[in-house]
């Protein structure tokens, strides 16, 4: 455990309780070197609730189920950006959309799993809206889910500080965002015509998924790194069941599924296609 001077004691036993509770509820593995992170994130809740330490907080958590949502929100990581790993969005535009057009289908369904603050989801929405601009009959929707209710509320609002959109070309910024003024100066908001294609919903990947297939593709990027291999394999199998034959799965740049499943084949940089 860390020897740094702390406001409250955080014992090994308490850390193990936190670690096990997080894994039991949502499958996230909290390794020993994340002990300081767990302290720094949860100590805010101890202060906000005006409790006298972590033992009191863990007891409070057991007796106040509503606090559990804040517990999960505090311990989940939300690193995201517009058009992060841009080659994924290029692949949707240049490969998947033409395949959908060729199929003659008039519906497109995809899932942004672990959508965080919504930047990935809206990047997908801009990509699809522009790709289907000359197909007004195309009915496309994005399921956007996360376990963290706070980031979901932020994503659903569609409001961002202007500096977060540095990766968004000016053309798309003007086309898809409204510029704030007055008290909202320095902020932008997604236009309703884009927002209406997205369903934001809180989903625990360890529980039932309120998502109907078949899906054309799934973005599950930088999510599985927080799970152990057994959990990863189970998630991949469930995702394969939701996907159409030959549909696609996008994962994060530091992830690989090659030794976890035989249901996908690699077709691009961290892009997989369902084969069974």
C-alpha positions in Angstrom: 0.0 0.0 0.0 1.1 3.6 -0.6 3.1 5.3 2.2 1.9 8.8 1.2 0.3 10.9 3.9 -3.5 10.6 3.6 -6.5 12.3 5.0 -8.1 9.0 5.8 -6.8 5.5 6.4 -7.4 3.1 3.5 -6.4 -0.4 4.5 -5.6 -3.4 2.4 -8.9 -5.0 3.6 -10.9 -2.0 2.5 -9.2 -2.0 -0.9 -9.9 -5.7 -1.4 -13.6 -5.0 -0.5 -13.7 -2.2 -3.1 -11.9 -4.4 -5.7 -14.1 -7.4 -5.2 -17.3 -5.4 -5.2 -16.4 -3.7 -8.5 -15.5 -7.0 -10.1 -18.7 -8.7 -8.8 -20.9 -5.9 -10.1 -19.4 -5.1 -13.5 -16.5 -7.4 -14.2 -13.8 -4.6 -14.0 -10.5 -5.8 -12.7 -8.9 -3.4 -10.3 -5.2 -4.5 -9.9 -3.1 -3.8 -6.8 -1.3 -0.9 -8.5 -4.6 0.9 -8.8 -4.9 1.2 -5.0 -4.0 4.9 -4.9 -6.3 5.6 -7.8 -9.2 4.0 -5.9 -8.4 6.0 -2.8 -8.2 9.3 -4.7 -11.5 8.8 -6.5 -13.5 7.4 -3.5 -12.2 9.9 -1.0 -14.3 12.6 -2.7 -17.4 10.6 -1.8 -16.2 10.3 1.8 -15.8 14.1 2.0 -19.1 14.8 0.1 -21.0 12.6 2.5 -19.2 14.1 5.5 -18.2 10.7 6.8 -15.3 10.0 9.1 -13.4 7.5 7.0 -13.6 4.6 4.6 -15.0 2.1 7.1 -18.0 4.4 7.5 -18.2 4.8 3.7 -18.2 1.1 3.0 -21.0 0.7 5.6 -22.9 3.5 4.1 -22.5 1.9 0.7 -24.0 -1.4 2.0 -27.0 0.4 3.5 -27.7 2.9 0.8 -28.1 1.2 -2.6 -28.5 4.6 -4.4 -24.9 5.4 -3.5 -23.7 2.4 -5.5 -24.2 4.3 -8.7 -21.8 7.0 -7.5 -19.3 4.3 -6.4 -19.2 2.8 -9.9 -19.1 6.3 -11.5 -16.1 7.2 -9.4 -14.1 4.1 -10.3 -14.7 3.9 -14.0 -12.3 5.6 -16.5 -13.5 7.9 -19.2 -10.9 8.8 -21.7 -12.4 9.9 -25.0 -12.2 12.3 -27.9 -13.9 13.1 -31.2 -12.6 11.0 -34.1 -10.1 9.2 -31.8 -8.4 6.4 -33.9 -9.7 8.1 -37.1 -9.1 5.1 -39.3 -12.1 3.3 -37.7 -14.4 6.0 -38.9 -12.8 5.9 -42.4 -13.5 2.2 -42.5 -17.2 2.7 -41.6 -17.4 5.3 -44.4 -15.3 3.5 -47.1 -16.1 -0.1 -46.5 -19.2 -0.8 -44.3 -21.5 1.9 -45.7 -20.9 0.7 -49.3 -21.6 -2.9 -48.3 -24.9 -1.8 -46.7 -25.8 0.2 -49.8 -25.1 -2.9 -52.0 -27.2 -5.1 -49.8 -30.3 -3.1 -50.5 -31.2 -2.8 -46.8 -32.9 0.3 -45.6 -31.9 0.0 -42.0 -28.5 0.4 -40.2 -28.0 -0.4 -36.6 -24.8 -0.1 -34.6 -23.6 0.0 -31.0 -21.2 2.3 -29.3 -20.4 0.2 -26.2 -18.6 2.2 -23.4 -19.6 5.5 -25.1 -18.3 7.6 -22.2 -18.9 11.3 -22.8 -20.4 10.7 -26.2 -17.5 11.9 -28.5 -17.2 8.5 -30.1 -20.9 8.2 -30.6 -21.3 11.6 -32.2 -18.3 11.0 -34.4 -20.0 7.9 -35.7 -23.3 9.8 -36.1 -21.5 12.5 -38.3 -19.9 9.7 -40.3 -23.2 7.9 -41.0 -25.2 11.1 -41.6 -22.8 12.2 -44.2 -22.5 8.8 -45.8 -26.2 8.4 -46.1 -26.9 12.0 -47.0 -28.2 11.0 -50.5 -30.3 8.1 -49.1 -33.1 9.8 -47.1 -34.9 6.5 -46.9 -32.1 4.9 -44.8 -33.2 4.4 -41.2 -30.0 4.4 -39.1 -29.6 4.4 -35.4 -26.8 4.2 -32.9 -27.2 2.5 -29.5 -24.9 4.4 -27.1 -24.3 2.7 -23.7 -22.1 3.1 -20.6 -22.2 2.0 -17.0 -21.4 5.5 -15.8 -24.6 7.5 -15.4 -22.8 10.8 -15.1 -21.0 10.5 -18.5 -24.2 9.3 -20.1 -26.0 12.4 -19.0 -23.2 14.5 -20.4 -23.2 12.6 -23.7 -27.0 12.7 -24.0 -26.9 16.5 -23.5 -24.6 16.9 -26.6 -22.9 19.9 -25.0 -19.1 20.3 -25.1 -16.5 22.9 -24.6 -15.3 24.2 -27.9 -11.7 23.1 -27.3 -12.7 19.5 -27.1 -13.6 19.6 -30.8 -10.1 20.4 -32.1 -10.1 17.1 -34.1 -13.4 18.0 -35.8 -12.9 19.7 -39.2 -14.4 23.2 -39.5 -16.8 21.9 -42.2 -18.4 19.4 -39.8 -18.2 21.8 -36.9 -20.4 24.3 -38.8 -22.7 21.5 -40.2 -23.4 19.6 -37.0 -23.0 21.9 -34.0 -24.7 25.0 -32.6 -22.5 27.7 -31.2 -23.3 28.8 -27.6 -23.7 32.5 -26.7 -24.1 34.5 -23.5 -23.8 32.1 -20.5 -23.0 29.3 -23.0 -20.2 31.1 -24.7 -17.3 28.8 -25.4 -19.6 25.8 -25.7 -21.2 24.0 -28.6 -24.2 21.7 -28.9 -25.0 18.8 -31.2 -27.8 19.7 -33.6 -31.1 17.9 -32.9 -31.2 16.4 -36.5 -28.1 14.4 -35.5 -29.0 13.7 -31.9 -32.3 12.1 -32.8 -30.5 9.1 -34.3 -28.9 8.1 -31.0 -30.3 6.2 -28.0 -28.3 6.7 -24.8 -28.8 4.1 -22.2 -27.1 2.9 -19.0 -25.9 -0.7 -19.5 -23.8 -3.0 -17.4 -22.0 -5.3 -19.8 -22.2 -8.1 -17.1 -26.0 -7.9 -17.1 -28.7 -8.3 -19.8 -28.2 -6.1 -22.9 -31.4 -4.2 -23.9 -30.2 -4.1 -27.5 -31.9 -5.9 -30.4 -29.9 -7.3 -33.2 -28.8 -7.9 -35.8 -26.2 -5.1 -35.7 -24.0 -4.0 -38.6 -21.1 -3.1 -36.4 -20.0 -2.6 -32.8 -17.5 -0.1 -31.4 -16.2 -1.5 -28.1 -12.9 0.4 -27.9 -10.7 0.5 -24.8 -13.3 -1.3 -22.8 -12.2 -4.9 -22.6 -8.8 -4.0 -21.2 -10.5 -3.6 -17.9 -11.8 -7.2 -17.8 -10.0 -10.5 -17.3 -9.7 -12.9 -20.2 -12.6 -15.1 -19.2 -14.9 -12.1 -19.1 -13.5 -10.8 -22.4 -14.2 -14.2 -24.1 -17.7 -14.2 -22.8 -18.4 -10.6 -24.0 -17.0 -11.4 -27.4 -19.3 -14.4 -27.8 -22.3 -12.3 -26.8 -21.4 -9.6 -29.2 -21.0 -12.1 -32.0 -24.5 -13.2 -31.4 -25.8 -9.7 -31.9 -24.0 -9.0 -35.1 -25.1 -9.9 -38.6 -23.1 -12.5 -40.5 -19.9 -10.8 -41.8 -20.5 -7.7 -39.6 -17.7 -5.9 -37.8 -16.2 -5.3 -34.3 -13.9 -2.3 -33.6 -11.6 -2.5 -30.5 -9.0 -0.2 -29.0 -5.4 0.3 -30.2 -4.0 -1.6 -27.2 -6.4 -4.5 -27.4 -6.3 -7.9 -29.2 -8.8 -10.7 -29.3 -6.9 -13.2 -31.3 -6.4 -15.7 -28.5 -9.8 -15.2 -27.0 -12.2 -16.3 -29.8 -12.4 -17.9 -33.2 -15.6 -16.0 -34.1 -13.8 -13.0 -35.7 -11.0 -12.5 -38.1 -8.7 -9.5 -38.3 -9.4 -7.3 -41.4 -7.7 -4.1 -40.5 -5.9 -2.3 -37.7 -8.0 -3.3 -34.6 -10.9 -4.1 -36.9 -12.5 -7.6 -36.9 -15.1 -9.3 -39.0 -17.5 -11.9 -37.7 -16.9 -15.3 -39.3 -19.1 -17.6 -37.2 
